[in-house]
Amino acid sequence: MSDISKAAILITTLPEEEAVSVMGLLDPKQVEMVSIEIARMKAVSSEEQERAIREFAESNPAAAGSDAGGLDRAKALVQMALGKNAGDTLDNIRQSIEEVPFAFLRQIDSQNILTYVIDEHPQTIALILSHLPAAAGAEIMAGLPTERQLLVVQRIATMGQTSPEIIEQVERGLERRMSSVMSQSFENAGGVGAVAEMLNVSDRSMERTLLENLSQDNPELVEEIRRLMFVFEDIGKFNDKDLQTVLKNVENSQWAMALKGASNDLKEKVFGNMSQRAGEMLKEELEFLGAVKLSAVEAKQQEIVDIVRHLEDTGEIEINPGGEEEELVQ
Protein backbone atom coordinates (compact mmCIF):
# COMPACT_ATOMS: atom_id res chain seq x y z
CA MET A 1 0.00 0.00 0.00
CA SER A 2 1.46 3.39 -1.02
CA ASP A 3 1.92 6.28 1.41
CA ILE A 4 -0.76 8.22 -0.49
CA SER A 5 -3.22 5.36 -0.01
CA LYS A 6 -2.41 5.15 3.69
CA ALA A 7 -2.89 8.89 4.08
CA ALA A 8 -6.21 8.73 2.24
CA ILE A 9 -7.47 5.89 4.47
CA LEU A 10 -6.37 7.67 7.63
CA ILE A 11 -8.03 10.96 6.65
CA THR A 12 -11.31 9.29 5.77
CA THR A 13 -11.45 7.60 9.18
CA LEU A 14 -11.26 10.95 10.94
CA PRO A 15 -14.31 13.08 11.74
CA GLU A 16 -14.74 15.70 9.04
CA GLU A 17 -13.48 18.60 11.14
CA GLU A 18 -10.26 16.80 12.04
CA ALA A 19 -9.86 15.55 8.48
CA VAL A 20 -10.06 19.12 7.18
CA SER A 21 -7.46 20.21 9.73
CA VAL A 22 -5.08 17.53 8.48
CA MET A 23 -5.74 18.46 4.84
CA GLY A 24 -5.03 22.07 5.68
CA LEU A 25 -1.48 21.13 6.64
CA LEU A 26 -0.75 19.81 3.16
CA ASP A 27 0.32 21.85 0.16
CA PRO A 28 -2.15 22.08 -2.79
CA LYS A 29 -0.40 19.34 -4.80
CA GLN A 30 -0.48 16.95 -1.84
CA VAL A 31 -4.15 17.80 -1.25
CA GLU A 32 -4.84 16.97 -4.88
CA MET A 33 -3.00 13.62 -4.77
CA VAL A 34 -4.67 12.51 -1.53
CA SER A 35 -8.09 13.71 -2.72
CA ILE A 36 -7.82 11.76 -5.97
CA GLU A 37 -7.01 8.66 -3.92
CA ILE A 38 -10.01 9.32 -1.64
CA ALA A 39 -12.26 9.80 -4.65
CA ARG A 40 -11.17 6.43 -6.03
CA MET A 41 -11.79 4.64 -2.74
CA LYS A 42 -14.88 2.55 -2.24
CA ALA A 43 -15.55 0.65 0.99
CA VAL A 44 -12.45 0.33 3.17
CA SER A 45 -12.04 -2.83 5.19
CA SER A 46 -11.38 -2.63 8.90
CA GLU A 47 -8.06 -4.45 8.37
CA GLU A 48 -6.86 -1.79 5.94
CA GLN A 49 -7.94 0.96 8.29
CA GLU A 50 -6.27 -0.70 11.26
CA ARG A 51 -3.02 -1.15 9.40
CA ALA A 52 -2.99 2.45 8.17
CA ILE A 53 -3.85 3.83 11.59
CA ARG A 54 -1.24 1.71 13.31
CA GLU A 55 1.45 2.85 10.88
CA PHE A 56 0.53 6.48 11.45
CA ALA A 57 0.41 5.84 15.21
CA GLU A 58 -3.15 7.11 15.29
CA SER A 59 -6.38 5.55 16.52
CA ASN A 60 -10.02 6.24 15.59
CA PRO A 61 -12.04 3.01 15.83
CA ALA A 62 -15.39 4.78 15.35
CA ALA A 63 -14.76 5.02 11.65
CA ALA A 64 -13.70 1.39 11.15
CA GLY A 65 -15.26 -0.37 8.21
CA SER A 66 -17.16 2.71 6.98
CA ASP A 67 -17.83 3.68 3.37
CA ALA A 68 -15.52 6.66 3.79
CA GLY A 69 -14.38 7.32 0.26
CA GLY A 70 -15.96 8.56 -2.93
CA LEU A 71 -15.86 11.65 -5.11
CA ASP A 72 -18.32 13.62 -2.98
CA ARG A 73 -16.25 12.98 0.15
CA ALA A 74 -13.07 14.09 -1.64
CA LYS A 75 -14.72 17.27 -2.94
CA ALA A 76 -16.10 18.16 0.48
CA LEU A 77 -12.71 17.81 2.14
CA VAL A 78 -10.93 19.83 -0.57
CA GLN A 79 -13.45 22.65 -0.42
CA MET A 80 -13.20 22.88 3.36
CA ALA A 81 -9.40 22.61 3.36
CA LEU A 82 -8.62 25.03 0.52
CA GLY A 83 -11.68 27.29 0.53
CA LYS A 84 -11.74 29.72 -2.39
CA ASN A 85 -8.50 28.24 -3.77
CA ALA A 86 -10.09 24.81 -4.29
CA GLY A 87 -11.25 25.38 -7.89
CA ASP A 88 -8.21 24.07 -9.81
CA THR A 89 -7.74 21.12 -7.47
CA LEU A 90 -11.41 20.12 -7.72
CA ASP A 91 -11.26 20.34 -11.51
CA ASN A 92 -8.14 18.16 -11.64
CA ILE A 93 -9.75 15.61 -9.31
CA ARG A 94 -12.93 15.53 -11.37
CA GLN A 95 -11.00 15.01 -14.62
CA SER A 96 -8.87 12.28 -13.01
CA ILE A 97 -11.88 10.34 -11.70
CA GLU A 98 -14.59 11.04 -14.23
CA GLU A 99 -14.47 10.63 -17.98
CA VAL A 100 -15.09 14.27 -18.87
CA PRO A 101 -16.27 14.59 -22.48
CA PHE A 102 -13.98 16.67 -24.72
CA ALA A 103 -11.43 17.01 -21.89
CA PHE A 104 -8.61 17.03 -24.47
CA LEU A 105 -9.87 20.39 -25.80
CA ARG A 106 -9.06 22.10 -22.50
CA GLN A 107 -5.37 22.04 -23.45
CA ILE A 108 -5.92 23.60 -26.89
CA ASP A 109 -6.21 27.29 -27.72
CA SER A 110 -9.78 28.43 -28.45
CA GLN A 111 -8.82 29.81 -31.86
CA ASN A 112 -7.45 26.45 -32.94
CA ILE A 113 -10.66 24.75 -31.81
CA LEU A 114 -12.70 27.32 -33.74
CA THR A 115 -10.83 26.45 -36.95
CA TYR A 116 -11.91 22.83 -36.66
CA VAL A 117 -15.53 23.32 -35.56
CA ILE A 118 -16.62 26.39 -37.52
CA ASP A 119 -17.99 24.32 -40.42
CA GLU A 120 -19.65 21.67 -38.26
CA HIS A 121 -23.41 21.36 -37.93
CA PRO A 122 -24.79 23.78 -35.28
CA GLN A 123 -25.95 20.82 -33.17
CA THR A 124 -22.42 19.41 -33.12
CA ILE A 125 -20.93 22.78 -32.20
CA ALA A 126 -23.53 23.17 -29.46
CA LEU A 127 -22.63 19.76 -28.03
CA ILE A 128 -18.92 20.62 -27.96
CA LEU A 129 -19.35 24.09 -26.45
CA SER A 130 -21.66 22.81 -23.74
CA HIS A 131 -18.81 20.62 -22.47
CA LEU A 132 -16.18 23.37 -22.38
CA PRO A 133 -15.51 26.00 -19.69
CA ALA A 134 -17.71 29.08 -20.21
CA ALA A 135 -14.78 31.36 -21.10
CA ALA A 136 -13.52 29.04 -23.84
CA GLY A 137 -17.03 28.53 -25.15
CA ALA A 138 -17.58 32.29 -25.33
CA GLU A 139 -14.36 32.84 -27.30
CA ILE A 140 -15.29 30.16 -29.82
CA MET A 141 -18.86 31.47 -30.07
CA ALA A 142 -17.53 34.96 -30.81
CA GLY A 143 -15.65 33.62 -33.82
CA LEU A 144 -18.70 32.04 -35.44
CA PRO A 145 -20.73 33.87 -38.11
CA THR A 146 -23.68 35.74 -36.58
CA GLU A 147 -26.35 33.50 -38.09
CA ARG A 148 -24.55 30.39 -36.85
CA GLN A 149 -24.16 31.88 -33.36
CA LEU A 150 -27.95 32.11 -33.12
CA LEU A 151 -28.45 28.52 -34.22
CA VAL A 152 -25.82 27.23 -31.78
CA VAL A 153 -27.23 29.19 -28.84
CA GLN A 154 -30.73 27.93 -29.56
CA ARG A 155 -29.51 24.35 -29.56
CA ILE A 156 -27.50 24.73 -26.37
CA ALA A 157 -30.50 26.28 -24.64
CA THR A 158 -32.80 23.42 -25.64
CA MET A 159 -30.28 20.62 -25.24
CA GLY A 160 -31.34 17.89 -22.86
CA GLN A 161 -29.65 14.60 -22.14
CA THR A 162 -27.41 13.33 -24.94
CA SER A 163 -26.61 9.70 -25.55
CA PRO A 164 -23.10 8.80 -24.31
CA GLU A 165 -22.57 6.94 -27.60
CA ILE A 166 -23.22 10.11 -29.62
CA ILE A 167 -20.94 12.18 -27.37
CA GLU A 168 -18.18 9.61 -27.72
CA GLN A 169 -18.61 9.45 -31.50
CA VAL A 170 -18.33 13.24 -31.89
CA GLU A 171 -15.46 13.39 -29.41
CA ARG A 172 -13.41 10.68 -31.12
CA GLY A 173 -13.98 12.17 -34.57
CA LEU A 174 -12.86 15.61 -33.46
CA GLU A 175 -9.89 14.17 -31.57
CA ARG A 176 -8.71 12.36 -34.71
CA ARG A 177 -9.03 15.50 -36.83
CA MET A 178 -7.17 17.59 -34.28
CA SER A 179 -4.43 15.05 -33.57
CA SER A 180 -1.85 17.14 -35.43
CA VAL A 181 -2.71 20.23 -33.38
CA MET A 182 -2.56 18.29 -30.12
CA SER A 183 0.94 17.00 -30.92
CA GLN A 184 2.34 20.47 -31.56
CA SER A 185 3.31 23.24 -29.18
CA PHE A 186 2.58 26.82 -30.20
CA GLU A 187 4.23 30.06 -29.22
CA ASN A 188 2.85 33.55 -29.61
CA ALA A 189 5.10 35.60 -31.85
CA GLY A 190 4.84 38.98 -33.49
CA GLY A 191 1.93 41.26 -32.74
CA VAL A 192 1.67 44.99 -32.06
CA GLY A 193 3.88 44.69 -28.98
CA ALA A 194 6.72 43.22 -31.05
CA VAL A 195 6.50 46.13 -33.52
CA ALA A 196 6.56 48.65 -30.66
CA GLU A 197 9.62 47.01 -29.11
CA MET A 198 11.52 47.07 -32.41
CA LEU A 199 10.65 50.68 -33.15
CA ASN A 200 11.65 51.71 -29.64
CA VAL A 201 15.25 50.77 -30.42
CA SER A 202 15.19 51.87 -34.05
CA ASP A 203 16.55 55.04 -35.57
CA ARG A 204 14.09 57.89 -34.97
CA SER A 205 13.92 58.88 -38.63
CA MET A 206 13.09 55.31 -39.65
CA GLU A 207 10.45 55.11 -36.94
CA ARG A 208 8.74 58.30 -38.11
CA THR A 209 8.86 57.26 -41.78
CA LEU A 210 7.39 53.84 -41.10
CA LEU A 211 4.59 55.16 -38.90
CA GLU A 212 3.73 57.99 -41.29
CA ASN A 213 3.45 55.58 -44.22
CA LEU A 214 1.49 53.05 -42.18
CA SER A 215 -0.92 55.72 -40.93
CA GLN A 216 -2.13 56.33 -44.46
CA ASP A 217 -3.62 52.82 -44.57
CA ASN A 218 -4.25 52.03 -40.92
CA PRO A 219 -4.20 55.02 -38.54
CA GLU A 220 -5.80 52.97 -35.72
CA LEU A 221 -2.92 50.48 -35.83
CA VAL A 222 -0.38 53.29 -35.71
CA GLU A 223 -2.06 54.74 -32.63
CA GLU A 224 -1.97 51.33 -30.93
CA ILE A 225 1.72 50.90 -31.74
CA ARG A 226 2.58 54.38 -30.49
CA ARG A 227 0.78 53.83 -27.21
CA LEU A 228 2.83 50.71 -26.59
CA MET A 229 6.07 52.42 -27.56
CA PHE A 230 5.79 54.94 -24.76
CA VAL A 231 4.28 54.13 -21.38
CA PHE A 232 3.51 56.37 -18.44
CA GLU A 233 6.55 55.34 -16.37
CA ASP A 234 8.80 56.44 -19.26
CA ILE A 235 8.06 60.03 -18.22
CA GLY A 236 10.63 59.45 -15.48
CA LYS A 237 13.33 59.27 -18.18
CA PHE A 238 12.68 62.84 -19.35
CA ASN A 239 15.20 65.57 -18.64
CA ASP A 240 13.96 68.39 -16.41
CA LYS A 241 13.29 70.73 -19.33
CA ASP A 242 11.01 68.29 -21.18
CA LEU A 243 9.27 67.22 -17.98
CA GLN A 244 8.49 70.84 -17.13
CA THR A 245 6.99 71.23 -20.60
CA VAL A 246 4.75 68.25 -19.90
CA LEU A 247 3.80 69.67 -16.49
CA LYS A 248 2.60 72.87 -18.13
CA ASN A 249 0.21 70.88 -20.32
CA VAL A 250 -1.24 68.52 -17.68
CA GLU A 251 -3.69 69.54 -14.95
CA ASN A 252 -2.91 68.79 -11.31
CA SER A 253 -6.07 66.69 -11.06
CA GLN A 254 -4.78 64.50 -13.89
CA TRP A 255 -1.42 64.04 -12.16
CA ALA A 256 -3.06 63.18 -8.84
CA MET A 257 -5.03 60.27 -10.26
CA ALA A 258 -2.23 59.08 -12.57
CA LEU A 259 0.44 59.10 -9.85
CA LYS A 260 -1.66 56.81 -7.61
CA GLY A 261 -0.26 53.90 -9.58
CA ALA A 262 3.22 55.31 -10.25
CA SER A 263 6.58 54.31 -8.81
CA ASN A 264 8.10 56.41 -6.02
CA ASP A 265 10.93 57.44 -8.36
CA LEU A 266 8.48 58.92 -10.86
CA LYS A 267 6.53 60.69 -8.12
CA GLU A 268 9.68 62.29 -6.75
CA LYS A 269 10.75 63.32 -10.25
CA VAL A 270 7.41 65.03 -10.84
CA PHE A 271 7.38 66.71 -7.42
CA GLY A 272 10.99 67.83 -7.94
CA ASN A 273 10.09 69.72 -11.11
CA MET A 274 7.21 71.61 -9.51
CA SER A 275 7.29 74.63 -7.30
CA GLN A 276 7.20 73.82 -3.59
CA ARG A 277 3.62 75.03 -3.28
CA ALA A 278 2.42 73.12 -6.35
CA GLY A 279 4.14 69.96 -5.14
CA GLU A 280 2.56 70.20 -1.70
CA MET A 281 -0.88 70.77 -3.22
CA LEU A 282 -0.44 67.71 -5.46
CA LYS A 283 0.63 65.56 -2.50
CA GLU A 284 -2.43 66.69 -0.54
CA GLU A 285 -4.68 65.86 -3.48
CA LEU A 286 -3.07 62.42 -3.75
CA GLU A 287 -3.81 61.72 -0.09
CA PHE A 288 -7.35 63.08 -0.41
CA LEU A 289 -8.15 60.67 -3.26
CA GLY A 290 -7.71 57.59 -1.08
CA ALA A 291 -8.18 54.19 -2.74
CA VAL A 292 -9.17 54.37 -6.42
CA LYS A 293 -9.92 51.80 -9.12
CA LEU A 294 -6.93 50.63 -11.14
CA SER A 295 -8.88 51.14 -14.36
CA ALA A 296 -9.40 54.83 -13.49
CA VAL A 297 -5.69 55.27 -12.76
CA GLU A 298 -4.69 53.62 -16.03
CA ALA A 299 -7.16 55.73 -17.99
CA LYS A 300 -5.73 58.95 -16.53
CA GLN A 301 -2.18 57.77 -17.19
CA GLN A 302 -3.13 57.14 -20.80
CA GLU A 303 -4.52 60.68 -21.08
CA ILE A 304 -1.12 62.02 -20.03
CA VAL A 305 0.67 59.67 -22.44
CA ASP A 306 -1.53 61.02 -25.25
CA ILE A 307 -0.58 64.57 -24.27
CA VAL A 308 3.09 63.59 -24.30
CA ARG A 309 2.77 62.07 -27.77
CA HIS A 310 1.09 65.27 -28.99
CA LEU A 311 3.93 67.37 -27.58
CA GLU A 312 6.38 65.14 -29.43
CA ASP A 313 4.44 65.55 -32.68
CA THR A 314 4.58 69.33 -32.37
CA GLY A 315 8.32 69.23 -31.62
CA GLU A 316 8.00 70.66 -28.10
CA ILE A 317 9.66 67.63 -26.49
CA GLU A 318 11.64 64.61 -27.67
CA ILE A 319 10.79 61.14 -26.47
CA ASN A 320 13.64 58.73 -25.87
CA PRO A 321 12.04 55.70 -24.19
CA GLY A 322 15.30 53.80 -23.99
CA GLY A 323 16.90 56.59 -22.02
CA GLU A 324 20.07 56.51 -24.16
CA GLU A 325 22.13 59.63 -24.57
CA GLU A 326 22.00 60.74 -28.20
CA GLU A 327 25.30 61.53 -29.83
CA LEU A 328 25.97 65.26 -30.33
CA VAL A 329 27.76 66.83 -33.29
CA GLN A 330 29.70 70.07 -33.28
Helices and strands as residue ranges (DSSP letters): H 3-13, H 16-23, H 28-40, H 46-55, G 61-63, H 71-82, G 83-85, H 87-97, G 103-107, H 110-117, H 122-129, H 134-142, H 146-157, H 164-177, H 179-182, H 192-200, H 204-217, H 219-229, G 232-237, H 240-249, H 252-258, G 259-261, H 264-272, H 276-289, H 294-313
